[in-house]
Amino acid sequence: MTGSLASVHPDAAVQLLLDRAAVRDVILRYAAAVDRRDFAGLRSCFTPDVEGEFGGEWRSGRDALIEFISGVAYFHTTMHMMGNAFVEISGDRASLQSYAMLTHHGTREDGKEWQFNVSNGRYCEGLVRTGKGWRIRERGAEPAWAPKGTAAAQSPDPAVAWLLDRARIHDVAMQYALGIDLREYDRVRGCFAETFRAQYGERVFADLAALIAFIRGVEAFESTTHFLSRPLIEFDGECAKVETLAYITHREARPGRSPREWMSGASRYRDVWVREAGAWRITERLLGAGDARLSVAPCPPPASSDPIVRSLLDRAEISDLVARSALALDRGDYEGAASCFAGAGDEFVERERQASGRWHRSARMLGNHTVAIDGARAQAETYLYRTDHAEEGAPASPWSDGAMRWLDELVRGPSGWRIARREVADNRVRPAV
């Protein structure tokens, strides 16, 4: 399910935002088609002459690629969660890199359940613009980690400028995670303002060299993955408050054996950003601490008379609303979570509150958020992995066991979009044996 996005707009900045959203939607349509075994829908994600390396082999042609992918039908449940996204547009060509956490659940012939899970997946796609929209032409393309993004785009329209600022903060936040995971620390340096204060647990830093030295501690591990939810962003003049949930996985090398993975559960970045020399940078960071309430207060997006711009604003507002509901539930801020709902929708929050007594804390990692808008009503689908801690200091429950989807019906009221109804679904495509 995706909203319609115009293919041509006279404002180059709006066109860039439309293209970025449309390219991102392709990989989300791909994930939904694979997880629902919708192989006819899967065809619409690729050009007929798609080629590239997939499954360790070079494959040419859409039919050959889909034949290979159809092997996923062996599993009764899969979820292809797409995370940190990097999109670069160049005319009628685009590159997309996306982090992915993939879970596969199957039943053996003896009736026993088993899982195959991937926490460090990365999709690298080359796309082309066709008469029917963006399509993947090259699978397993050479990574192009969005060095430009929206940095050069400008618009005199305040609403478009607001959307561009969100996109820029998103891109920098993703570069921070990528810099750590690739051990490319110049990317990390570029995320911080000239003057900053960063608190990581009990450690406080105001010197960039000291912070980078601390971050380089990840080199003790064979690899890491900093998988980020979409940042929740609110602006206050030349400042922005940003809150981001992360699943951070560390892998320890074991000679002759596969690496041992370690993830303590969800981490939260609570940041203040400033505009510095035309770019957004982190000036305050708090990781692993904070009070029970969200630091990012809700604020309505700007208005626009352009229907295409309004559609982008609506998508942003609905995305933030869903993210806010998840972060509030994670913090036990049920009043804040209820404010995201209208009418009977807050019955979902009450059920969550009653169920929370079983856990010391929980975290809901969101991804694959798609929206379809029809006037004052909308439908949204959001993938999530949920982890729970039974008590303080207890390990997190397996993220692969918390795979689910939120199916939301939304209404637009005087104070903006609200969730009217939420259904929780899983991705199982076959009944249990």
Sequence and secondary structure as in RCSB ss.txt:
>XXXX:A:sequence
MTGSLASVHPDAAVQLLLDRAAVRDVILRYAAAVDRRDFAGLRSCFTPDVEGEFGGEWRSGRDALIEFISGVAYF
HTTMHMMGNAFVEISGDRASLQSYAMLTHHGTREDGKEWQFNVSNGRYCEGLVRTGKGWRIRERGAEPAWAPKGT
AAAQSPDPAVAWLLDRARIHDVAMQYALGIDLREYDRVRGCFAETFRAQYGERVFADLAALIAFIRGVEAFESTT
HFLSRPLIEFDGECAKVETLAYITHREARPGRSPREWMSGASRYRDVWVREAGAWRITERLLGAGDARLSVAPCP
PPASSDPIVRSLLDRAEISDLVARSALALDRGDYEGAASCFAGAGDEFVERERQASGRWHRSARMLGNHTVAIDG
ARAQAETYLYRTDHAEEGAPASPWSDGAMRWLDELVRGPSGWRIARREVADNRVRPAV
>XXXX:A:secstr
      S  SSHHHHHHHHHHHHHHHHHHHHHHHHTT HHHHHTTEEEEEEEEETTEEEESHHHHHHHHGGGGGS
SEEEEEEEEEEEEEETTEEEEEEEEEEEEEEE TTS EEEEEEEEEEEEEEEEEETTEEEEEEET      SSTT
TT   S HHHHHHHHHHHHHHHHHHHHHHHHHT HHHHHTTEEEEEEEEETTEEE  HHHHHHHHGGGGGSSEEE
EEE   EEEEETTEEEEEEEEEEEEEEEETTEEEEEE  SEEEEEEEEEEETTEEEEEEEEES   SS SS    
    S HHHHHHHHHHHHHHHHHHHHHHHHHT HHHHHTTB GGGGHHHHHHHHHGGG SEEEEEEEEEEEEEET
TEEEEEEEEEEEEESSTT     GGGGEEEEEEEEEEETTEEEEEEEEEE  B S   
